[in-house]
């Protein structure tokens, strides 16, 4: 990602992972409309951030 973008992308990943972990711990994932897993969400988040950096 390069050093200039590292703090921005690192913060985005940390915030996203924190939110995903909170949703997992509170039981919001895997039921109702949110039929997904924390692993799947983190994987998507990392891929999207990496793809966004490639596009710039």
C-alpha positions as CSV (number, residue, x, y, z in Angstrom):
1,X,0.0,0.0,0.0
2,X,2.9,2.2,0.4
3,X,4.0,4.2,3.4
4,X,2.0,7.4,2.7
5,X,-1.3,5.4,2.7
6,X,-0.5,3.0,5.5
7,X,-2.0,5.0,8.4
8,X,-5.2,5.6,6.5
9,X,-5.6,2.0,5.4
10,X,-4.5,0.7,8.7
11,X,-7.1,2.7,10.6
12,X,-9.8,1.7,8.2
13,X,-8.9,-2.0,8.7
14,X,-8.7,-1.6,12.5
15,X,-12.1,0.1,12.6
16,X,-13.7,-2.4,10.4
17,X,-12.3,-5.4,12.2
18,X,-13.4,-3.8,15.5
19,X,-16.9,-3.4,14.3
20,X,-17.0,-6.9,12.9
21,X,-15.7,-8.4,16.1
22,X,-18.4,-6.4,18.1
23,X,-21.1,-7.7,15.8
24,X,-19.8,-11.3,16.2
25,X,-19.6,-11.1,20.0
26,X,-23.1,-9.6,20.2
27,X,-24.6,-12.4,18.1
28,X,-25.6,-10.3,15.2
29,X,-23.8,-12.3,12.5
30,X,-25.2,-15.5,11.1
31,X,-28.8,-14.9,11.8
32,X,-31.6,-13.0,10.1
33,X,-30.6,-10.8,7.2
34,X,-26.9,-10.9,8.3
35,X,-26.2,-14.5,7.2
36,X,-22.5,-14.2,7.1
37,X,-19.4,-14.8,9.3
38,X,-16.8,-12.6,10.8
39,X,-14.1,-14.4,8.7
40,X,-16.0,-13.6,5.4
41,X,-16.5,-10.0,6.4
42,X,-12.8,-9.5,7.3
43,X,-11.7,-11.2,4.1
44,X,-14.0,-8.9,2.0
45,X,-12.7,-5.8,3.9
46,X,-9.1,-6.6,3.3
47,X,-9.7,-7.4,-0.4
48,X,-11.6,-4.1,-0.9
49,X,-9.0,-2.0,0.8
50,X,-6.2,-3.6,-1.2
51,X,-8.2,-3.2,-4.4
52,X,-8.9,0.5,-3.6
53,X,-5.2,1.1,-3.1
54,X,-4.4,-0.6,-6.4
55,X,-6.9,1.8,-8.1
56,X,-5.2,4.9,-6.9
